[in-house]
Amino acid sequence: MNTVWTDGVLRFSYMDSTEVELVATMLAKPSVCAHVFFGPNTIEETRAFFLPLVEPMQESLQRDERPQCHVFTVREAATGDFVGECAVIPVMFGSGNFTIGYQLDEPFWRRGYGTRACEFVVWFGFTVLKAHRLSGDTLGSNAGSCRIMERCGFRREGVQRQYYFARGELHDNVLYGLLREESRPALARLSSAIVEIEGEPSVPT
Ligand SMILES: CC(C)(COP(=O)(O)OP(=O)(O)OC[C@H]1O[C@@H](n2cnc3c(N)ncnc32)[C@H](O)[C@@H]1OP(=O)(O)O)[C@@H](O)C(=O)NCCC(=O)NCCS
C-alpha cells in the first residue's frame, strides 16, 4: 500500500509517531493557534491528541491495511523540511463522509502550501478513500482557511454561532462541504499533479 505522495512541491507521508514531536512544537506556538479552536497546546496535550490517532494508523499500515484515520506529515519535497500536517478523518456514523484538516508552521505560510495541503486531502479523500463528501470547518476569523477551502471548491454551508470558547473569547465556527460530483474538474487536474513516491499505485476512479 502506498504511504507517500508528492505534488512536486510538497511531500505527504503517513505520520510516524516520532513526528508527533514536530507537530507538538508547532502547536505550542500562539501564532499557529491564533485562529483555531484549541491551543496553544502544551507538548503533552498535542501528544495526547495525536498519538491515539497515529499509533493505530501505523499498526494498520504495518499489516498492509488501509487505516481508519489518515494523518499526514507535510514536508517540502526539495528540502525535506517539516511544514506541518494534514488529515482525513471519518465522520462518526457518516460512511463515506470525512473531515479534512491542515495546520502549517508559520515560516511556511503564504506560499500556497495551505492550498496544496487542502488539494492533497481532497484528492486523497475522493480518489483513495472513494468519499462521497468531504467536510471542513474553521473559525470565522480564519480568513486564510476559509479562502483555501473556497479555492478548493468547498461550499460554505452555515455558521455555528459562538460555537467555541478559546483563549478567553467565543468564536463562530464556519461549516464547509464538498461533494464528489462537485470535485470532478479539480480531481482531473490533481490526479495528474499528485504522484505516489513508493509502494503500490492506488487507482483513481
Ligand atoms: C491557515 C493556513 C493553512 C493558510 O496557509 P497558507 O499556506 O498561508 O495559505 P496559502 O498560501 O495557500 O493561501 C491561500 C489563500 O489564503 C490567503 N491567506 C492565507 N493566510 C491568510 C491570512 N492570515 N489572512 C487572510 N488571507 C490569508 C492567501 O492570500 C491566499 O489567497 P488568494 O487565493 O486570494 O491568493 C496557515 O496559515 C495555517 O496553517 N495556520 C495555522 C493553523 C490553521 O489555522 N489551520 C487551519 C485550521 S481550519
Ligand as a Chemical Component Dictionary entry (heavy atoms), coordinates in Angstrom:
data_LIG
# 
_chem_comp.id                   LIG 
_chem_comp.type                 NON-POLYMER 
_chem_comp.pdbx_formal_charge   0 
_chem_comp.three_letter_code    LIG 
# 
loop_
_chem_comp_atom.comp_id 
_chem_comp_atom.atom_id 
_chem_comp_atom.alt_atom_id 
_chem_comp_atom.type_symbol 
_chem_comp_atom.charge 
_chem_comp_atom.model_Cartn_x 
_chem_comp_atom.model_Cartn_y 
_chem_comp_atom.model_Cartn_z 
_chem_comp_atom.pdbx_ordinal 
LIG C1  C1  C 0 -4.461 28.937 7.511  1  
LIG C2  C2  C 0 -3.243 28.364 6.802  2  
LIG C3  C3  C 0 -3.482 26.891 6.495  3  
LIG C4  C4  C 0 -3.010 29.148 5.497  4  
LIG O1  O1  O 0 -1.958 28.516 4.808  5  
LIG P1  P1  P 0 -1.107 29.279 3.705  6  
LIG O2  O2  O 0 -0.115 28.314 3.188  7  
LIG O3  O3  O 0 -0.613 30.569 4.222  8  
LIG O4  O4  O 0 -2.221 29.574 2.588  9  
LIG P2  P2  P 0 -1.974 29.842 1.042  10 
LIG O5  O5  O 0 -0.621 30.450 0.854  11 
LIG O6  O6  O 0 -2.291 28.603 0.285  12 
LIG O7  O7  O 0 -3.067 30.975 0.766  13 
LIG C5  C5  C 0 -4.367 30.678 0.276  14 
LIG C6  C6  C 0 -5.163 31.964 0.236  15 
LIG O8  O8  O 0 -5.450 32.397 1.577  16 
LIG C7  C7  C 0 -4.959 33.713 1.773  17 
LIG N1  N1  N 0 -4.466 33.800 3.142  18 
LIG C8  C8  C 0 -3.566 32.995 3.747  19 
LIG N2  N2  N 0 -3.389 33.390 5.015  20 
LIG C9  C9  C 0 -4.206 34.428 5.214  21 
LIG C10 C10 C 0 -4.475 35.268 6.331  22 
LIG N3  N3  N 0 -3.850 35.094 7.506  23 
LIG N4  N4  N 0 -5.381 36.255 6.189  24 
LIG C11 C11 C 0 -6.021 36.455 5.016  25 
LIG N5  N5  N 0 -5.806 35.686 3.907  26 
LIG C12 C12 C 0 -4.909 34.699 4.019  27 
LIG C13 C13 C 0 -3.845 33.875 0.758  28 
LIG O9  O9  O 0 -3.617 35.235 0.456  29 
LIG C14 C14 C 0 -4.417 33.126 -0.414 30 
LIG O10 O10 O 0 -5.403 33.940 -1.042 31 
LIG P3  P3  P 0 -5.583 34.016 -2.642 32 
LIG O11 O11 O 0 -6.109 32.673 -3.042 33 
LIG O12 O12 O 0 -6.561 35.106 -2.844 34 
LIG O13 O13 O 0 -4.229 34.265 -3.212 35 
LIG C15 C15 C 0 -1.955 28.532 7.669  36 
LIG O14 O14 O 0 -1.818 29.892 7.969  37 
LIG C16 C16 C 0 -2.009 27.737 8.949  38 
LIG O15 O15 O 0 -1.800 26.536 8.937  39 
LIG N6  N6  N 0 -2.298 28.421 10.077 40 
LIG C17 C17 C 0 -2.272 27.825 11.403 41 
LIG C18 C18 C 0 -3.251 26.669 11.612 42 
LIG C19 C19 C 0 -4.582 26.889 10.970 43 
LIG O16 O16 O 0 -5.186 27.943 11.072 44 
LIG N7  N7  N 0 -5.069 25.827 10.315 45 
LIG C20 C20 C 0 -6.363 25.816 9.671  46 
LIG C21 C21 C 0 -7.385 25.401 10.666 47 
LIG S1  S1  S 0 -9.013 25.359 9.959  48 
# 
loop_
_chem_comp_bond.comp_id 
_chem_comp_bond.atom_id_1 
_chem_comp_bond.atom_id_2 
_chem_comp_bond.value_order 
_chem_comp_bond.pdbx_ordinal 
LIG C1  C2  SING 1  
LIG C2  C3  SING 2  
LIG C2  C4  SING 3  
LIG C2  C15 SING 4  
LIG C4  O1  SING 5  
LIG O1  P1  SING 6  
LIG P1  O2  DOUB 7  
LIG P1  O3  SING 8  
LIG P1  O4  SING 9  
LIG O4  P2  SING 10 
LIG P2  O5  DOUB 11 
LIG P2  O6  SING 12 
LIG P2  O7  SING 13 
LIG O7  C5  SING 14 
LIG C5  C6  SING 15 
LIG C6  O8  SING 16 
LIG C6  C14 SING 17 
LIG O8  C7  SING 18 
LIG C7  N1  SING 19 
LIG C7  C13 SING 20 
LIG N1  C8  SING 21 
LIG N1  C12 SING 22 
LIG C8  N2  DOUB 23 
LIG N2  C9  SING 24 
LIG C9  C10 SING 25 
LIG C9  C12 DOUB 26 
LIG C10 N3  SING 27 
LIG C10 N4  DOUB 28 
LIG N4  C11 SING 29 
LIG C11 N5  DOUB 30 
LIG N5  C12 SING 31 
LIG C13 O9  SING 32 
LIG C13 C14 SING 33 
LIG C14 O10 SING 34 
LIG O10 P3  SING 35 
LIG P3  O11 DOUB 36 
LIG P3  O12 SING 37 
LIG P3  O13 SING 38 
LIG C15 O14 SING 39 
LIG C15 C16 SING 40 
LIG C16 O15 DOUB 41 
LIG C16 N6  SING 42 
LIG N6  C17 SING 43 
LIG C17 C18 SING 44 
LIG C18 C19 SING 45 
LIG C19 O16 DOUB 46 
LIG C19 N7  SING 47 
LIG N7  C20 SING 48 
LIG C20 C21 SING 49 
LIG C21 S1  SING 50 
# 
